[in-house]
């Protein structure tokens, strides 16, 4: 997945198979690499630039859920 921003939404990435790296760009422009393995998740705050990278030889499967920041489910 290419670099993209969550904009005004929050995002939850859930890795359901394999492993992948999530690269997150901070406000300073510095990129932080976070490794996700199967059955792990990562919360991505609103207005955060990020991308998912599969550097393994296998297939990575993930699910992402987005929602409006600061709103509670009813």
C-alpha positions in Angstrom: 0.0 0.0 0.0 1.3 3.4 -0.9 1.7 6.3 1.6 -1.6 7.8 2.7 -3.0 9.8 5.5 -5.9 8.9 7.8 -7.1 12.5 7.4 -9.8 13.2 10.0 -10.3 9.5 10.7 -8.6 7.0 13.0 -7.5 3.6 11.7 -7.0 0.2 13.3 -4.8 -2.3 11.4 -5.3 -5.9 12.3 -2.9 -8.5 10.9 -4.8 -11.7 10.4 -2.1 -13.7 8.5 1.7 -13.5 7.9 3.7 -10.4 8.9 4.2 -7.0 7.6 5.8 -3.7 8.5 3.8 -0.5 9.0 5.8 2.6 8.3 4.6 5.7 10.1 5.8 9.2 9.3 5.9 11.5 12.4 5.3 15.3 12.3 9.1 15.8 12.1 9.2 13.7 8.9 11.0 10.8 10.6 9.8 7.4 9.6 9.2 4.8 12.2 9.0 1.1 11.2 6.6 -1.1 13.3 6.6 -4.8 12.7 3.2 -6.5 12.9 2.8 -10.3 13.1 -0.3 -12.4 12.9 -3.0 -11.7 15.5 -1.6 -8.2 16.4 -3.0 -4.8 15.7 -1.9 -1.2 15.5 -3.9 2.0 16.2 -3.1 4.8 13.7 -4.3 8.2 15.0 -6.0 10.8 12.7 -3.8 12.9 10.4 -1.0 10.3 10.4 0.9 9.4 7.2 1.6 5.6 7.0 1.9 2.6 4.7 1.9 -1.2 5.0 4.9 -3.0 3.5 5.2 -6.8 3.1 8.9 -7.6 3.0 8.4 -11.3 3.5 8.2 -14.0 0.8 4.8 -15.0 2.1 1.4 -13.4 1.8 0.3 -11.0 4.5 -3.4 -10.5 5.2 -4.7 -7.6 7.1 -8.0 -5.9 7.9 -8.3 -2.2 8.5 -11.1 -0.4 10.2 -11.6 3.4 10.1 -13.8 5.6 12.1 -14.4 9.3 12.9 -11.9 10.4 15.6 -13.3 11.2 19.0 -16.8 9.7 18.4 -18.2 7.0 20.5 -20.1 4.0 19.1 -23.8 3.9 19.9 
